[in-house]
Amino acid sequence: MEQEKDYFEVECMVRNSFWNVYRPGAFEHYIVHNLRDDESLLKNLAYVIESDDRIIGHINYSVGFIDYGGERIDAVILGPVAVHEDFQNQGLGSKLIDYTLNLVKNEDIPFVLVVGDENYYHRFGFVSASKYGLYLEGTDTGDECPFFMIKLFDEFESGDNIGIFHNPDVFDVNPEDIDEFDKKFEYRKKEVLDGQLEEL
């Protein structure tokens, strides 16, 4: 399990592993930082992988909610999950996910949601959440939204209403706050690269 002494090293690792991947710079390390003091974090599912006294992997789970048009239910979401940039493509992310999902089974959690690459997460038993009438806040409920997925551990009754999932509030980050937070770390240049989801 992640310990307090790990916090800054984890943030550095998460920052570097996401830097310029989905957008110029990164904000996942700031989410990880803010989650630690947020009631939404499931601290018993926050794990790291260590090798030779270095942290080379990290995973979080937290609780958001599904809005069924007035009725709200809690819902657990996986992530961020990160692997050190020098240790990627070695199966460490899969080990983190497999290990913690096995723990989830014993936590009386009926399902877990994730936002990510469907080709990657299908191997863990995740399927498109739209099959169960669930959509990520801000996406088109008329489309499948394949990158928003669910893994069931128990029966799920979707009912007739569409459910909209809302991340914990700490996932909504302000770019100016991130820039200020980044002053704690070694300088890295933000770059616009092909394949990114957002621009500067």
Short mmCIF file of the C-alpha atoms (twelve columns), coordinates in Angstrom:
data_MODEL
# 
_entry.id   MODEL 
# 
loop_
_atom_site.group_PDB 
_atom_site.id 
_atom_site.type_symbol 
_atom_site.label_atom_id 
_atom_site.label_alt_id 
_atom_site.label_comp_id 
_atom_site.label_asym_id 
_atom_site.label_seq_id 
_atom_site.Cartn_x 
_atom_site.Cartn_y 
_atom_site.Cartn_z 
_atom_site.pdbx_PDB_model_num 
ATOM 1   C CA . MET A 1   0.000   0.000  0.000   1 
ATOM 2   C CA . GLU A 2   1.068   3.576  -0.626  1 
ATOM 3   C CA . GLN A 3   2.512   5.275  2.454   1 
ATOM 4   C CA . GLU A 4   2.930   8.943  3.268   1 
ATOM 5   C CA . LYS A 5   6.687   8.746  2.695   1 
ATOM 6   C CA . ASP A 6   5.939   7.724  -0.905  1 
ATOM 7   C CA . TYR A 7   3.821   10.736 -1.786  1 
ATOM 8   C CA . PHE A 8   6.320   13.033 -3.508  1 
ATOM 9   C CA . GLU A 9   8.086   10.189 -5.344  1 
ATOM 10  C CA . VAL A 10  4.723   8.928  -6.578  1 
ATOM 11  C CA . GLU A 11  3.772   12.387 -7.821  1 
ATOM 12  C CA . CYS A 12  7.080   12.726 -9.695  1 
ATOM 13  C CA . MET A 13  6.640   9.310  -11.276 1 
ATOM 14  C CA . VAL A 14  3.014   9.958  -12.269 1 
ATOM 15  C CA . ARG A 15  3.925   13.376 -13.701 1 
ATOM 16  C CA . ASN A 16  6.757   11.986 -15.817 1 
ATOM 17  C CA . SER A 17  4.769   8.994  -17.065 1 
ATOM 18  C CA . PHE A 18  1.929   11.209 -18.358 1 
ATOM 19  C CA . TRP A 19  4.020   14.200 -19.506 1 
ATOM 20  C CA . ASN A 20  2.985   15.336 -23.013 1 
ATOM 21  C CA . VAL A 21  1.104   12.070 -23.622 1 
ATOM 22  C CA . TYR A 22  -2.562  13.162 -23.667 1 
ATOM 23  C CA . ARG A 23  -1.966  16.903 -23.599 1 
ATOM 24  C CA . PRO A 24  0.955   19.323 -23.363 1 
ATOM 25  C CA . GLY A 25  2.301   18.750 -19.865 1 
ATOM 26  C CA . ALA A 26  0.195   16.662 -17.472 1 
ATOM 27  C CA . PHE A 27  -2.334  17.017 -14.670 1 
ATOM 28  C CA . GLU A 28  -2.675  13.454 -13.376 1 
ATOM 29  C CA . HIS A 29  -0.035  14.019 -10.683 1 
ATOM 30  C CA . TYR A 30  -2.040  16.981 -9.388  1 
ATOM 31  C CA . ILE A 31  -5.175  14.822 -9.184  1 
ATOM 32  C CA . VAL A 32  -3.205  12.176 -7.261  1 
ATOM 33  C CA . HIS A 33  -1.955  14.886 -4.893  1 
ATOM 34  C CA . ASN A 34  -5.416  16.310 -4.254  1 
ATOM 35  C CA . LEU A 35  -7.102  12.924 -3.879  1 
ATOM 36  C CA . ARG A 36  -5.053  12.066 -0.797  1 
ATOM 37  C CA . ASP A 37  -6.917  14.590 1.340   1 
ATOM 38  C CA . ASP A 38  -10.261 13.987 -0.323  1 
ATOM 39  C CA . GLU A 39  -12.968 11.789 1.173   1 
ATOM 40  C CA . SER A 40  -13.561 10.206 -2.239  1 
ATOM 41  C CA . LEU A 41  -10.225 8.327  -2.203  1 
ATOM 42  C CA . LEU A 42  -10.329 4.624  -1.312  1 
ATOM 43  C CA . LYS A 43  -7.044  4.595  0.602   1 
ATOM 44  C CA . ASN A 44  -7.124  0.831  1.086   1 
ATOM 45  C CA . LEU A 45  -6.838  0.439  -2.705  1 
ATOM 46  C CA . ALA A 46  -3.956  2.912  -3.237  1 
ATOM 47  C CA . TYR A 47  -0.967  0.739  -4.108  1 
ATOM 48  C CA . VAL A 48  2.553   1.148  -5.451  1 
ATOM 49  C CA . ILE A 49  5.065   -1.205 -7.071  1 
ATOM 50  C CA . GLU A 50  8.638   -0.875 -5.814  1 
ATOM 51  C CA . SER A 51  11.867  -2.123 -7.385  1 
ATOM 52  C CA . ASP A 52  15.309  -1.552 -5.817  1 
ATOM 53  C CA . ASP A 53  13.819  1.056  -3.462  1 
ATOM 54  C CA . ARG A 54  12.267  2.967  -6.389  1 
ATOM 55  C CA . ILE A 55  8.554   3.416  -6.950  1 
ATOM 56  C CA . ILE A 56  7.823   2.300  -10.498 1 
ATOM 57  C CA . GLY A 57  4.027   1.962  -10.449 1 
ATOM 58  C CA . HIS A 58  0.983   3.441  -8.728  1 
ATOM 59  C CA . ILE A 59  -2.805  3.052  -8.757  1 
ATOM 60  C CA . ASN A 60  -5.764  4.827  -7.169  1 
ATOM 61  C CA . TYR A 61  -9.497  4.210  -6.838  1 
ATOM 62  C CA . SER A 62  -12.019 6.841  -5.786  1 
ATOM 63  C CA . VAL A 63  -15.775 7.312  -5.468  1 
ATOM 64  C CA . GLY A 64  -17.808 9.496  -7.777  1 
ATOM 65  C CA . PHE A 65  -21.530 9.243  -8.432  1 
ATOM 66  C CA . ILE A 66  -24.051 8.281  -11.088 1 
ATOM 67  C CA . ASP A 67  -26.967 10.663 -11.575 1 
ATOM 68  C CA . TYR A 68  -30.161 9.018  -12.788 1 
ATOM 69  C CA . GLY A 69  -32.015 12.290 -13.146 1 
ATOM 70  C CA . GLY A 70  -32.377 13.091 -9.467  1 
ATOM 71  C CA . GLU A 71  -31.423 9.793  -7.878  1 
ATOM 72  C CA . ARG A 72  -27.713 9.445  -7.172  1 
ATOM 73  C CA . ILE A 73  -25.711 6.337  -6.421  1 
ATOM 74  C CA . ASP A 74  -22.044 6.051  -5.492  1 
ATOM 75  C CA . ALA A 75  -19.733 4.573  -8.104  1 
ATOM 76  C CA . VAL A 76  -16.065 3.588  -7.882  1 
ATOM 77  C CA . ILE A 77  -13.658 4.632  -10.636 1 
ATOM 78  C CA . LEU A 78  -10.166 3.276  -11.278 1 
ATOM 79  C CA . GLY A 79  -7.330  5.724  -11.850 1 
ATOM 80  C CA . PRO A 80  -5.081  7.400  -12.265 1 
ATOM 81  C CA . VAL A 81  -2.796  4.417  -12.809 1 
ATOM 82  C CA . ALA A 82  0.801   5.022  -13.863 1 
ATOM 83  C CA . VAL A 83  4.019   3.137  -14.549 1 
ATOM 84  C CA . HIS A 84  7.478   4.719  -14.493 1 
ATOM 85  C CA . GLU A 85  8.488   5.766  -18.001 1 
ATOM 86  C CA . ASP A 86  11.562  3.476  -17.858 1 
ATOM 87  C CA . PHE A 87  9.457   0.418  -16.973 1 
ATOM 88  C CA . GLN A 88  6.503   0.672  -19.332 1 
ATOM 89  C CA . ASN A 89  5.382   -2.156 -21.639 1 
ATOM 90  C CA . GLN A 90  6.600   -4.778 -19.137 1 
ATOM 91  C CA . GLY A 91  3.205   -5.764 -17.735 1 
ATOM 92  C CA . LEU A 92  3.486   -3.775 -14.505 1 
ATOM 93  C CA . GLY A 93  0.296   -1.814 -15.128 1 
ATOM 94  C CA . SER A 94  -1.552  -5.093 -15.640 1 
ATOM 95  C CA . LYS A 95  -0.143  -6.442 -12.368 1 
ATOM 96  C CA . LEU A 96  -1.358  -3.367 -10.476 1 
ATOM 97  C CA . ILE A 97  -4.814  -3.568 -12.014 1 
ATOM 98  C CA . ASP A 98  -5.197  -7.331 -11.569 1 
ATOM 99  C CA . TYR A 99  -3.997  -7.203 -7.961  1 
ATOM 100 C CA . THR A 100 -6.260  -4.364 -6.902  1 
ATOM 101 C CA . LEU A 101 -9.316  -5.635 -8.797  1 
ATOM 102 C CA . ASN A 102 -8.981  -8.882 -6.824  1 
ATOM 103 C CA . LEU A 103 -9.072  -6.776 -3.658  1 
ATOM 104 C CA . VAL A 104 -12.158 -4.929 -4.921  1 
ATOM 105 C CA . LYS A 105 -14.023 -8.254 -5.102  1 
ATOM 106 C CA . ASN A 106 -13.778 -8.500 -1.310  1 
ATOM 107 C CA . GLU A 107 -14.860 -4.905 -0.665  1 
ATOM 108 C CA . ASP A 108 -18.578 -5.308 -1.425  1 
ATOM 109 C CA . ILE A 109 -18.131 -3.028 -4.444  1 
ATOM 110 C CA . PRO A 110 -20.582 -4.120 -7.167  1 
ATOM 111 C CA . PHE A 111 -18.721 -2.589 -10.128 1 
ATOM 112 C CA . VAL A 112 -15.770 -0.424 -11.128 1 
ATOM 113 C CA . LEU A 113 -15.679 2.201  -13.876 1 
ATOM 114 C CA . VAL A 114 -12.663 3.368  -15.873 1 
ATOM 115 C CA . VAL A 115 -11.861 5.895  -18.585 1 
ATOM 116 C CA . GLY A 116 -9.164  4.672  -20.951 1 
ATOM 117 C CA . ASP A 117 -8.135  2.619  -23.956 1 
ATOM 118 C CA . GLU A 118 -10.781 -0.025 -24.532 1 
ATOM 119 C CA . ASN A 119 -8.246  -2.323 -26.233 1 
ATOM 120 C CA . TYR A 120 -6.222  -2.326 -23.014 1 
ATOM 121 C CA . TYR A 121 -8.986  -2.601 -20.428 1 
ATOM 122 C CA . HIS A 122 -11.017 -5.306 -22.175 1 
ATOM 123 C CA . ARG A 123 -8.407  -7.837 -21.004 1 
ATOM 124 C CA . PHE A 124 -9.472  -7.164 -17.391 1 
ATOM 125 C CA . GLY A 125 -13.145 -7.769 -18.103 1 
ATOM 126 C CA . PHE A 126 -14.211 -4.161 -18.705 1 
ATOM 127 C CA . VAL A 127 -16.916 -3.523 -21.298 1 
ATOM 128 C CA . SER A 128 -18.518 -0.361 -22.624 1 
ATOM 129 C CA . ALA A 129 -20.601 1.208  -19.847 1 
ATOM 130 C CA . SER A 130 -23.172 2.289  -22.418 1 
ATOM 131 C CA . LYS A 131 -24.329 -1.365 -22.520 1 
ATOM 132 C CA . TYR A 132 -25.781 -0.621 -19.087 1 
ATOM 133 C CA . GLY A 133 -27.073 2.858  -19.887 1 
ATOM 134 C CA . LEU A 134 -24.125 4.628  -18.266 1 
ATOM 135 C CA . TYR A 135 -22.283 7.572  -19.780 1 
ATOM 136 C CA . LEU A 136 -19.456 9.848  -18.721 1 
ATOM 137 C CA . GLU A 137 -20.415 13.411 -17.908 1 
ATOM 138 C CA . GLY A 138 -19.922 15.617 -20.954 1 
ATOM 139 C CA . THR A 139 -20.159 12.843 -23.557 1 
ATOM 140 C CA . ASP A 140 -22.937 12.237 -26.083 1 
ATOM 141 C CA . THR A 141 -25.502 9.773  -24.723 1 
ATOM 142 C CA . GLY A 142 -26.386 8.937  -28.329 1 
ATOM 143 C CA . ASP A 143 -22.950 7.424  -28.940 1 
ATOM 144 C CA . GLU A 144 -21.405 4.298  -27.458 1 
ATOM 145 C CA . CYS A 145 -18.465 6.102  -25.756 1 
ATOM 146 C CA . PRO A 146 -16.197 3.015  -25.858 1 
ATOM 147 C CA . PHE A 147 -13.468 4.605  -23.711 1 
ATOM 148 C CA . PHE A 148 -15.846 4.733  -20.699 1 
ATOM 149 C CA . MET A 149 -16.083 1.197  -19.349 1 
ATOM 150 C CA . ILE A 150 -17.443 -0.897 -16.503 1 
ATOM 151 C CA . LYS A 151 -16.393 -4.164 -14.850 1 
ATOM 152 C CA . LEU A 152 -19.152 -5.929 -12.938 1 
ATOM 153 C CA . PHE A 153 -18.649 -7.943 -9.766  1 
ATOM 154 C CA . ASP A 154 -22.366 -8.326 -9.092  1 
ATOM 155 C CA . GLU A 155 -25.606 -8.051 -11.023 1 
ATOM 156 C CA . PHE A 156 -26.322 -4.600 -12.382 1 
ATOM 157 C CA . GLU A 157 -29.833 -3.351 -13.009 1 
ATOM 158 C CA . SER A 158 -29.705 -0.355 -15.285 1 
ATOM 159 C CA . GLY A 159 -33.431 0.326  -15.310 1 
ATOM 160 C CA . ASP A 160 -35.009 2.579  -17.920 1 
ATOM 161 C CA . ASN A 161 -33.129 5.808  -17.154 1 
ATOM 162 C CA . ILE A 162 -29.748 6.808  -18.522 1 
ATOM 163 C CA . GLY A 163 -27.124 7.321  -15.814 1 
ATOM 164 C CA . ILE A 164 -24.482 10.048 -16.042 1 
ATOM 165 C CA . PHE A 165 -21.257 9.397  -14.134 1 
ATOM 166 C CA . HIS A 166 -19.549 12.320 -12.410 1 
ATOM 167 C CA . ASN A 167 -15.926 12.064 -11.308 1 
ATOM 168 C CA . PRO A 168 -14.970 13.263 -7.831  1 
ATOM 169 C CA . ASP A 169 -14.656 17.055 -7.776  1 
ATOM 170 C CA . VAL A 170 -10.846 16.881 -7.458  1 
ATOM 171 C CA . PHE A 171 -10.676 15.581 -11.035 1 
ATOM 172 C CA . ASP A 172 -11.745 19.059 -12.223 1 
ATOM 173 C CA . VAL A 173 -8.442  20.928 -12.258 1 
ATOM 174 C CA . ASN A 174 -7.513  24.513 -13.026 1 
ATOM 175 C CA . PRO A 175 -4.537  24.892 -15.421 1 
ATOM 176 C CA . GLU A 176 -3.219  27.843 -13.406 1 
ATOM 177 C CA . ASP A 177 -3.255  25.742 -10.230 1 
ATOM 178 C CA . ILE A 178 -1.366  22.984 -12.028 1 
ATOM 179 C CA . ASP A 179 1.292   25.452 -13.225 1 
ATOM 180 C CA . GLU A 180 1.765   26.636 -9.657  1 
ATOM 181 C CA . PHE A 181 1.926   23.070 -8.351  1 
ATOM 182 C CA . ASP A 182 4.480   22.155 -11.032 1 
ATOM 183 C CA . LYS A 183 6.993   24.562 -9.522  1 
ATOM 184 C CA . LYS A 184 7.684   21.810 -6.950  1 
ATOM 185 C CA . PHE A 185 9.136   19.593 -9.670  1 
ATOM 186 C CA . GLU A 186 11.992  19.598 -12.121 1 
ATOM 187 C CA . TYR A 187 11.216  21.737 -15.161 1 
ATOM 188 C CA . ARG A 188 9.944   19.903 -18.231 1 
ATOM 189 C CA . LYS A 189 8.867   21.565 -21.450 1 
ATOM 190 C CA . LYS A 190 5.242   21.295 -22.530 1 
ATOM 191 C CA . GLU A 191 4.988   20.162 -26.133 1 
ATOM 192 C CA . VAL A 192 2.152   19.762 -28.626 1 
ATOM 193 C CA . LEU A 193 2.479   16.289 -30.140 1 
ATOM 194 C CA . ASP A 194 0.480   14.203 -32.608 1 
ATOM 195 C CA . GLY A 195 -2.141  12.027 -30.935 1 
ATOM 196 C CA . GLN A 196 -2.765  14.284 -27.955 1 
ATOM 197 C CA . LEU A 197 -6.353  14.855 -26.876 1 
ATOM 198 C CA . GLU A 198 -5.937  18.515 -25.932 1 
ATOM 199 C CA . GLU A 199 -3.909  21.469 -27.171 1 
ATOM 200 C CA . LEU A 200 -2.218  24.298 -25.300 1 
# 
